[in-house]
Amino acid sequence: MTHTTSDTPATVTVIGLGLMGQALARAFLTAGHPTTVWNRTAAKAGQLVSEGAELAPTVGDAVRPDSLTVICLTDYHAVRELLGTPDVDLDGTTLINLTSGDSAQARETAAWAEQRGARYLDGAIMAVPPAIGTPDAVILHSGPQSDFDTHKPTLDALGAPTYLGEDQGLASLYDVAGLAMMWSVLNAWLQGTALLRTVGVDAATYAPFARQMAAGVADWLPGYAEQVDAGSFPAEVSALETDVRAMTHLIEACETAGVNAELPRLFKAIADRAIAAGHGGEQYAVLIEEFGRPA
Protein backbone atom coordinates (compact mmCIF):
# COMPACT_ATOMS: atom_id res chain seq x y z
CA MET A 1 0.00 0.00 0.00
CA THR A 2 1.38 3.39 -0.97
CA HIS A 3 1.99 6.11 1.59
CA THR A 4 3.56 9.53 1.82
CA THR A 5 6.31 10.67 4.12
CA SER A 6 8.13 13.97 4.21
CA ASP A 7 11.00 12.29 2.33
CA THR A 8 9.21 10.05 -0.15
CA PRO A 9 6.15 11.32 -2.04
CA ALA A 10 3.80 8.49 -2.97
CA THR A 11 3.66 7.34 -6.56
CA VAL A 12 0.33 7.90 -8.30
CA THR A 13 -1.34 6.71 -11.49
CA VAL A 14 -4.12 8.69 -13.15
CA ILE A 15 -6.34 6.87 -15.65
CA GLY A 16 -8.49 9.06 -17.88
CA LEU A 17 -7.18 12.36 -19.21
CA GLY A 18 -10.19 14.48 -19.98
CA LEU A 19 -10.05 18.03 -18.65
CA MET A 20 -10.60 16.81 -15.10
CA GLY A 21 -8.18 13.91 -15.35
CA GLN A 22 -5.47 16.23 -16.69
CA ALA A 23 -6.09 18.62 -13.79
CA LEU A 24 -5.78 15.75 -11.29
CA ALA A 25 -2.51 14.53 -12.79
CA ARG A 26 -1.09 18.05 -12.93
CA ALA A 27 -1.93 18.63 -9.26
CA PHE A 28 -0.10 15.46 -8.25
CA LEU A 29 2.93 16.49 -10.34
CA THR A 30 2.91 19.96 -8.81
CA ALA A 31 2.90 18.42 -5.32
CA GLY A 32 5.97 16.33 -6.22
CA HIS A 33 4.33 12.92 -6.66
CA PRO A 34 5.85 10.65 -9.33
CA THR A 35 2.85 10.36 -11.64
CA THR A 36 2.03 7.80 -14.31
CA VAL A 37 -0.80 8.53 -16.73
CA TRP A 38 -2.80 6.52 -19.24
CA ASN A 39 -5.55 7.44 -21.68
CA ARG A 40 -7.12 5.69 -24.67
CA THR A 41 -5.94 8.60 -26.80
CA ALA A 42 -2.28 8.83 -25.85
CA ALA A 43 -1.88 12.27 -27.44
CA LYS A 44 -3.81 13.79 -24.52
CA ALA A 45 -0.86 12.90 -22.29
CA GLY A 46 1.65 14.97 -24.28
CA GLN A 47 1.62 18.10 -22.17
CA LEU A 48 1.67 16.14 -18.92
CA VAL A 49 4.65 14.09 -20.11
CA SER A 50 6.48 17.33 -20.90
CA GLU A 51 5.77 18.37 -17.30
CA GLY A 52 7.26 15.18 -15.88
CA ALA A 53 4.57 12.51 -16.05
CA GLU A 54 5.32 9.01 -17.30
CA LEU A 55 3.01 7.63 -20.00
CA ALA A 56 2.19 3.96 -19.48
CA PRO A 57 2.08 1.99 -22.76
CA THR A 58 -0.97 -0.01 -21.64
CA VAL A 59 -3.56 0.27 -18.90
CA GLY A 60 -2.19 -2.97 -17.48
CA ASP A 61 1.21 -1.30 -17.09
CA ALA A 62 -0.43 1.74 -15.47
CA VAL A 63 -2.20 -0.13 -12.67
CA ARG A 64 0.38 -1.37 -10.16
CA PRO A 65 0.28 -2.41 -6.49
CA ASP A 66 3.01 0.10 -5.65
CA SER A 67 1.05 3.08 -7.02
CA LEU A 68 -2.22 4.64 -5.91
CA THR A 69 -4.53 4.52 -8.94
CA VAL A 70 -6.94 7.42 -9.43
CA ILE A 71 -9.63 6.84 -12.06
CA CYS A 72 -11.58 9.59 -13.85
CA LEU A 73 -13.58 8.12 -16.75
CA THR A 74 -16.97 8.75 -18.34
CA ASP A 75 -18.98 6.29 -16.24
CA TYR A 76 -18.77 3.19 -14.05
CA HIS A 77 -19.36 0.87 -17.00
CA ALA A 78 -16.24 2.28 -18.65
CA VAL A 79 -14.26 1.63 -15.45
CA ARG A 80 -15.25 -2.04 -15.30
CA GLU A 81 -14.80 -2.52 -19.05
CA LEU A 82 -11.32 -1.00 -19.01
CA LEU A 83 -10.01 -2.67 -15.85
CA GLY A 84 -11.80 -5.98 -16.36
CA THR A 85 -9.59 -7.23 -19.20
CA PRO A 86 -7.23 -10.18 -18.63
CA ASP A 87 -4.10 -8.02 -18.94
CA VAL A 88 -5.08 -5.86 -15.94
CA ASP A 89 -4.19 -7.37 -12.56
CA LEU A 90 -5.98 -5.56 -9.74
CA ASP A 91 -4.72 -7.84 -6.96
CA GLY A 92 -3.04 -5.74 -4.27
CA THR A 93 -3.90 -2.40 -5.89
CA THR A 94 -5.70 0.58 -4.35
CA LEU A 95 -8.26 2.29 -6.58
CA ILE A 96 -9.81 5.69 -5.99
CA ASN A 97 -12.64 6.07 -8.46
CA LEU A 98 -13.62 9.69 -9.12
CA THR A 99 -15.95 8.77 -11.99
CA SER A 100 -19.49 10.18 -11.82
CA GLY A 101 -22.48 7.89 -11.39
CA ASP A 102 -25.11 6.84 -8.90
CA SER A 103 -24.71 5.17 -5.51
CA ALA A 104 -25.81 1.71 -6.70
CA GLN A 105 -23.15 1.78 -9.41
CA ALA A 106 -20.57 2.85 -6.84
CA ARG A 107 -21.40 -0.06 -4.55
CA GLU A 108 -21.44 -2.54 -7.45
CA THR A 109 -18.07 -1.30 -8.68
CA ALA A 110 -16.62 -1.50 -5.16
CA ALA A 111 -17.72 -5.13 -4.85
CA TRP A 112 -16.41 -5.87 -8.35
CA ALA A 113 -12.98 -4.37 -7.54
CA GLU A 114 -12.72 -6.07 -4.15
CA GLN A 115 -13.53 -9.46 -5.71
CA ARG A 116 -10.45 -8.89 -7.90
CA GLY A 117 -8.23 -8.19 -4.92
CA ALA A 118 -8.26 -4.39 -5.00
CA ARG A 119 -8.87 -1.94 -2.19
CA TYR A 120 -11.47 0.61 -3.29
CA LEU A 121 -12.58 4.12 -2.36
CA ASP A 122 -15.31 5.87 -4.29
CA GLY A 123 -15.28 9.62 -4.74
CA ALA A 124 -16.97 12.66 -6.20
CA ILE A 125 -15.33 15.89 -7.32
CA MET A 126 -17.25 18.99 -6.23
CA ALA A 127 -15.13 21.40 -8.25
CA VAL A 128 -14.27 22.49 -11.78
CA PRO A 129 -10.88 21.53 -13.29
CA PRO A 130 -9.18 24.94 -12.72
CA ALA A 131 -9.86 24.63 -8.98
CA ILE A 132 -8.10 21.28 -8.60
CA GLY A 133 -5.04 21.63 -6.40
CA THR A 134 -6.53 24.52 -4.43
CA PRO A 135 -8.43 24.52 -1.10
CA ASP A 136 -11.61 25.29 -3.07
CA ALA A 137 -11.59 21.81 -4.63
CA VAL A 138 -13.75 19.70 -2.31
CA ILE A 139 -13.43 16.01 -3.17
CA LEU A 140 -15.72 13.59 -1.37
CA HIS A 141 -14.63 10.05 -0.49
CA SER A 142 -16.46 7.03 0.88
CA GLY A 143 -15.30 3.51 1.71
CA PRO A 144 -12.97 1.98 4.30
CA GLN A 145 -11.72 4.74 6.58
CA SER A 146 -8.35 3.08 7.05
CA ASP A 147 -7.72 3.37 3.31
CA PHE A 148 -8.77 7.01 3.27
CA ASP A 149 -6.55 7.81 6.26
CA THR A 150 -3.60 6.05 4.62
CA HIS A 151 -3.87 7.99 1.38
CA LYS A 152 -5.11 11.36 2.62
CA PRO A 153 -1.61 12.91 2.59
CA THR A 154 -1.46 12.09 -1.14
CA LEU A 155 -5.04 13.19 -1.83
CA ASP A 156 -4.30 16.53 -0.16
CA ALA A 157 -2.54 17.46 -3.40
CA LEU A 158 -5.91 17.66 -5.13
CA GLY A 159 -7.58 20.09 -2.73
CA ALA A 160 -9.77 19.35 0.27
CA PRO A 161 -10.41 15.60 0.58
CA THR A 162 -13.48 14.94 2.73
CA TYR A 163 -14.37 11.56 4.23
CA LEU A 164 -18.09 10.71 4.45
CA GLY A 165 -18.28 7.14 5.75
CA GLU A 166 -17.78 3.44 5.06
CA ASP A 167 -20.67 3.07 2.58
CA GLN A 168 -19.05 3.38 -0.86
CA GLY A 169 -22.28 4.87 -2.24
CA LEU A 170 -22.18 7.96 0.00
CA ALA A 171 -19.93 10.08 -2.21
CA SER A 172 -22.21 9.60 -5.22
CA LEU A 173 -25.31 10.37 -3.14
CA TYR A 174 -23.77 13.57 -1.79
CA ASP A 175 -22.77 14.45 -5.34
CA VAL A 176 -26.30 14.25 -6.75
CA ALA A 177 -27.74 15.90 -3.62
CA GLY A 178 -25.36 18.77 -4.30
CA LEU A 179 -26.53 18.90 -7.91
CA ALA A 180 -30.12 19.21 -6.66
CA MET A 181 -29.05 22.26 -4.66
CA MET A 182 -27.07 23.74 -7.53
CA TRP A 183 -29.79 23.45 -10.16
CA SER A 184 -32.51 24.58 -7.77
CA VAL A 185 -30.62 27.76 -6.85
CA LEU A 186 -29.71 28.50 -10.47
CA ASN A 187 -33.24 27.86 -11.72
CA ALA A 188 -34.72 30.10 -9.01
CA TRP A 189 -32.29 32.87 -9.97
CA LEU A 190 -33.14 32.48 -13.66
CA GLN A 191 -36.86 32.63 -12.82
CA GLY A 192 -36.41 35.91 -10.98
CA THR A 193 -34.12 37.25 -13.69
CA ALA A 194 -36.72 36.47 -16.37
CA LEU A 195 -39.33 38.38 -14.38
CA LEU A 196 -37.17 41.44 -13.80
CA ARG A 197 -35.98 41.61 -17.40
CA THR A 198 -39.55 42.34 -18.45
CA VAL A 199 -39.16 45.76 -16.82
CA GLY A 200 -35.61 46.42 -17.97
CA VAL A 201 -33.64 45.16 -14.95
CA ASP A 202 -30.63 43.21 -16.22
CA ALA A 203 -29.19 40.04 -14.72
CA ALA A 204 -26.08 41.77 -13.38
CA THR A 205 -28.22 44.22 -11.40
CA TYR A 206 -30.37 41.46 -9.89
CA ALA A 207 -27.49 39.07 -9.12
CA PRO A 208 -26.22 40.76 -5.89
CA PHE A 209 -29.77 40.87 -4.48
CA ALA A 210 -30.32 37.23 -5.43
CA ARG A 211 -27.03 36.24 -3.83
CA GLN A 212 -28.07 37.94 -0.58
CA MET A 213 -31.40 36.09 -0.68
CA ALA A 214 -29.71 32.75 -1.30
CA ALA A 215 -27.31 33.31 1.60
CA GLY A 216 -30.19 34.27 3.89
CA VAL A 217 -32.15 31.15 3.00
CA ALA A 218 -29.03 29.01 3.54
CA ASP A 219 -28.92 30.32 7.12
CA TRP A 220 -32.31 28.69 7.74
CA LEU A 221 -31.04 25.20 6.91
CA PRO A 222 -29.67 24.15 10.34
CA GLY A 223 -32.98 25.00 12.05
CA TYR A 224 -35.02 23.31 9.34
CA ALA A 225 -32.72 20.28 9.58
CA GLU A 226 -33.54 19.98 13.28
CA GLN A 227 -37.24 19.89 12.41
CA VAL A 228 -36.74 17.30 9.66
CA ASP A 229 -34.68 15.03 11.92
CA ALA A 230 -37.18 15.40 14.77
CA GLY A 231 -40.20 14.90 12.48
CA SER A 232 -41.86 17.94 14.05
CA PHE A 233 -42.60 21.14 12.10
CA PRO A 234 -44.01 23.92 14.30
CA ALA A 235 -44.64 27.14 12.36
CA GLU A 236 -42.02 29.30 14.04
CA VAL A 237 -41.61 31.66 11.07
CA SER A 238 -44.42 31.00 8.61
CA ALA A 239 -47.10 28.38 8.06
CA LEU A 240 -47.15 26.46 4.80
CA GLU A 241 -50.61 27.80 3.95
CA THR A 242 -49.13 31.32 4.10
CA ASP A 243 -46.27 30.30 1.82
CA VAL A 244 -48.76 28.93 -0.69
CA ARG A 245 -50.47 32.31 -0.93
CA ALA A 246 -47.09 33.83 -1.81
CA MET A 247 -46.55 31.10 -4.41
CA THR A 248 -49.86 32.12 -5.99
CA HIS A 249 -48.62 35.71 -6.19
CA LEU A 250 -45.45 34.54 -7.93
CA ILE A 251 -47.43 32.50 -10.46
CA GLU A 252 -49.74 35.44 -11.16
CA ALA A 253 -46.78 37.81 -11.57
CA CYS A 254 -45.18 35.46 -14.09
CA GLU A 255 -48.39 35.06 -16.06
CA THR A 256 -48.97 38.81 -16.13
CA ALA A 257 -45.44 39.43 -17.35
CA GLY A 258 -45.63 36.69 -19.97
CA VAL A 259 -42.92 34.65 -18.24
CA ASN A 260 -42.89 30.85 -17.95
CA ALA A 261 -44.61 29.89 -14.67
CA GLU A 262 -43.85 26.16 -14.82
CA LEU A 263 -41.37 26.21 -11.92
CA PRO A 264 -43.52 28.16 -9.42
CA ARG A 265 -46.52 26.00 -10.38
CA LEU A 266 -44.46 22.97 -9.41
CA PHE A 267 -43.63 24.56 -6.04
CA LYS A 268 -47.32 25.13 -5.42
CA ALA A 269 -48.39 21.68 -6.56
CA ILE A 270 -46.05 20.05 -4.03
CA ALA A 271 -47.21 22.38 -1.25
CA ASP A 272 -50.88 21.85 -2.15
CA ARG A 273 -50.44 18.10 -1.66
CA ALA A 274 -48.97 18.65 1.78
CA ILE A 275 -51.84 20.99 2.73
CA ALA A 276 -54.36 18.44 1.50
CA ALA A 277 -52.68 15.94 3.81
CA GLY A 278 -53.31 18.27 6.76
CA HIS A 279 -49.96 20.08 7.04
CA GLY A 280 -51.08 23.64 6.19
CA GLY A 281 -50.40 24.93 9.69
CA GLU A 282 -46.85 23.57 9.84
CA GLN A 283 -43.55 25.08 8.70
CA TYR A 284 -42.15 24.75 5.18
CA ALA A 285 -39.76 21.92 6.08
CA VAL A 286 -42.78 19.61 6.40
CA LEU A 287 -42.51 19.24 2.61
CA ILE A 288 -39.80 16.65 3.29
CA GLU A 289 -42.74 14.24 3.51
CA GLU A 290 -43.54 14.97 -0.16
CA PHE A 291 -39.94 14.86 -1.34
CA GLY A 292 -39.38 11.61 0.53
CA ARG A 293 -41.97 9.60 -1.37
CA PRO A 294 -42.12 8.37 -4.98
CA ALA A 295 -43.91 10.58 -7.48
N, C-alpha and C positions, 0 to 999 in steps of 0.2 A: 504494500500500500504506500502511495506516495505521501510525502509530507514536506513541510517547509521549515527550515531553520534559518537563522540569521546568516549562515554561511553558505547554505546550499538551497537555492530556489528550486521548487518542485518542477519537474518536467510536465508539460501539458500537451495534449493533442486536441485540436479543434477540427471537427468534421462538419462540413457545410460552410461555404464561403459566400453566402449572400451578403447584403449590406450589414446585417446584424452579425453574422459569423465572422466577417472581416474585422468588425469593431471589437469583437471578443478576442480574437487572436492578437490584434494590435495592442489591446490593453495588457494582455499577458506579456507580450514582448517588452512593452514599455516598463513593466514592473520587474523585468529581468528574468522571466521564466523561459527556459529553453522550450521552444514551441514548435511542434510539428503540425502541419496542416494537410488536409485532403479535401478535394472537391471533384465532383464528376467532370466538370470543366476545369482542367488544370490551369488554364490561362488566368483564372480568377485569383490564383495564388501568386502571380508574378510580383506584384508590389510588396506583398508580405515577405516573400523570399528575399527581395532586395533589402528589406528591413531586418533580416536575420532569421526568418522562419525557415524550417526545413520542410520541403515538400515530399510527402510519402508517395512512392510509386503506386501503391495499391492501398485500399482501405484496410486490408489485412495487415499490411506493414504499419499502418497508422495506429491501430488499436493494440496497445501493449500493456502488460501487467505493471510495468515500471512507470507508466505515464497516466495521469488523470485524463480521461477522455471526455471532452465537452461536445455535445451534439446539438446542432442547430439546423434542422432540416424543415421541409415543408409540412410534414405531418407524421403521426406515429406509424402509419403504414410504411412510409418511406424509411423510417428508422429500422423497423423489423426486416423489411425487404433488403436493405443495404447490409445490415449486420448479421443477417440470418444465413448467409452463404457459407459453403463449406470452408472457404479459405480465411474466414474470420473466426479466430479463437477468442471467445470472451472469458474463458476460465481465468480467474484471478484478477480480472480488470475491475476498474471502478468507472462507472458511467454516470455522467450528470447530463440529463436530457433536458435541454431548454427549448424543445420543440413545442409549438402550440397545439392544443387539443383539449378534449374534455377529460373529466376525472376518471371515467370508466376506462378510457384508452390509456391513461397514465397507470392505473393499477394493473391493467392487462400487460402493458409493456414492462412494468416492474417484475411481474411474475415470470414473464417470458425471459427477461435478462437473468434473473436469479436462477432459473432452471438451467441456464447455460453457464453458471458459475460466476456470474458478474455480481458486483455490489452496485446498487442503483439508487440514485437520488433523482427525483423529478423536480423540475423548476419552471418558473415563469418570469419573463423579463418585463418589468413594468417601466420601460424607458425606451427612448428612441436611440438609434445607433450613435449619434454624436455625443450622447450623455454617458455612454459606456466608459468606465474608468474614472468616473467622477462620483462624488457622494450622492448626486441626484439619481443615480442609476440603482433603483431598488430591484433586487432580484430575489424572488421567493423560492424557497426550497422545502421539500417535504420528503420524508423517508427516515431511515435509521439515524437517530441523532448522533451516534458515535461516528458515523461516516461524515456527517456535516461538520462536526467539531474537528475531525481530523483534517479536513480539506478547507476549512474556513480561511486560514491564512493565505491560501492560494486564491480562493474565490474573492478575497478582499481586493484583488487587483481589478475586478470588474466593477466595483462600486460598493453597494451596501447590501451584502447577502443577509437575508432574513429567514430564520428557521420557523416553520409553522407547526410541525408535528410529524409523528411517525407515519400517518396515512399518506401514501404516495399521491393520492388524488387531491390533497389539499391545495397544492400550488395552483393546479388547473382551476379548481373551484374559486379560489381567491381571484385568479386572473379574470374569469368571466364575470364574477361579481363586480370587479373593478370596471369592466367594460360597461356593465349596466349603469354604474354611476356616471361614467364618462359620457355615454351617449345621452343619458337622461339630462344631464346638465347642459350639454351642447344643444340638444333639441329644444330645451326650454329657452335657452338664450336666443336661438334662431326664431322661435315663435314670437318672443317679445320684439326682436329686431324687425321681423316682418310687419308687426303691428305699427311700430314707430316709424318705419320708412314711409308709411302711407301719409304721414304728415310732415315728411321732410327731415326727420331725425336720422342721421346716418349711424351705421354700426359702431364706428369708433367713438361716437358721443355716448351711445348707450352702454358700451362695454364696461366702463368703470363702475357705473351704477349696478349693472348686472353682477359684476364681480363682488361688490359689497353685499348684495342680496345673497349670493351663493355662499359667501363666508358666514353670513349671519345664520342662514339655514343650517350650515354645517355645525354651528355651535349648539344646535338643538339635539344633535344625534346622541350624545351620551345620555341625556335625560330620556329620550324616546327609547333608547336601547334598554334602559332599566325597566320601562313599562313592558316592552316586548318580552324580555326575559322573565318578568314577573307574571305576565299574562293578565295584567290589570291596567286599564287605560282611562283613569279619571281625567276629566276635561279641565286641566289646570290652566290652559291658555285659550283654547277655543274648542268648541264641540264640532264634531264632523258635520252636523246639519248646518252649522254656520259656514263652514268651509265650502259646502256644496252650493250655497247661495252665491259665494264669490266665484265659484267655477262657472255658474250660470252667467254671471256678469262678463267673465272672460270670453265665453262662447259667443255671447251677444255682441261684444266689442269686435271680435274677429269677423263675425258675419256682417256687421255694419260696415266694416272697413274693406270687405271683400278679400279677407285673408283666410287661408285654410284653417278650419276649426277642428280638424280630425284629432289632434293631440289633446286639447282640452275636453273634447267630448269623451275621449277614452278615460281621462281622469274622473270625469263625472260618472261615467258608467260603472266604474269600479266602486266609487263611493256610494252610489245609489244602491248597489247590491248589499253593501255593508249596512246601510240604513234600513233596507228592507229586512235584514236579519236582526234588527233591533239595536244597532250600535250607534244611532244618530246622536246620542248624548255623550258619547265617549270621544277621546282625543284621537287625532289623525293617525297615530301609530296603530290603532286598531285595524287598519287596513292590512296589516301583516296576515290576518286571517284570510283575506282574499288572495294575496300574493302567494300564500303558502299552500294553495290548493290547485289542482289541475284546472285548466280552462273549461 
